[in-house]
């Protein structure tokens, strides 16, 4: 399953680091962060609990930029 989320990120470099962090999160097959549109596309592993995975993604992204937000 693939979903798009609105995000708040301050710079393109942080967006790139957040994308890398999301890709390393268990349950994520792929992730793409677009700084220009402030959106994150996430493809979930089959059978993954998307809410639980996205909470982990948000936690990983907050390590990159503490004030980032993802509309879940």
C-alpha positions in Angstrom: 0.0 0.0 0.0 1.2 3.5 -0.9 0.1 6.7 0.9 1.0 10.4 0.7 1.4 12.5 3.8 1.7 16.3 4.3 4.9 17.2 6.1 6.5 20.3 7.6 10.2 20.5 7.0 12.5 23.6 7.0 15.1 22.8 4.3 15.9 20.5 1.4 18.8 18.9 3.2 16.6 18.0 6.2 14.0 16.6 3.7 16.7 14.4 2.3 17.8 13.2 5.7 14.2 12.6 6.7 13.7 10.5 3.5 16.7 8.4 4.4 15.4 7.9 8.0 12.0 6.9 6.8 13.5 4.3 4.4 15.3 2.7 7.3 12.1 2.3 9.3 10.8 -1.2 9.7 7.7 -1.7 7.6 8.6 0.9 5.0 9.4 -0.5 1.5 10.2 3.0 0.0 9.8 6.6 1.0 10.2 9.8 -1.0 10.1 13.3 0.5 9.4 16.2 -1.8 10.6 19.5 -0.2 8.9 21.7 -2.8 5.4 20.2 -2.3 6.0 19.3 1.4 4.8 15.8 0.9 6.1 12.4 1.8 5.1 9.3 -0.3 5.5 6.1 1.7 5.1 2.5 0.4 4.4 0.0 3.2 5.5 -3.6 3.4 2.6 -6.1 3.0 0.8 -6.7 6.3 2.4 -3.7 8.0 0.3 -1.6 10.4 0.5 1.8 8.7 -0.3 3.8 11.8 2.3 2.1 13.9 4.9 2.4 11.1 4.2 6.1 10.6 4.6 6.8 14.3 8.0 5.2 14.0 8.7 7.3 10.9 7.7 10.5 12.7 10.0 9.5 15.6 12.9 8.9 13.2 12.2 12.2 11.4 12.1 14.2 14.7 15.7 13.0 15.3 16.6 14.9 12.1 14.5 18.0 12.7 12.9 18.2 16.1 10.0 20.4 15.0 9.0 18.4 11.9 5.4 17.3 11.6 3.7 14.6 9.5 -0.1 14.7 9.2 -1.1 11.2 10.1 
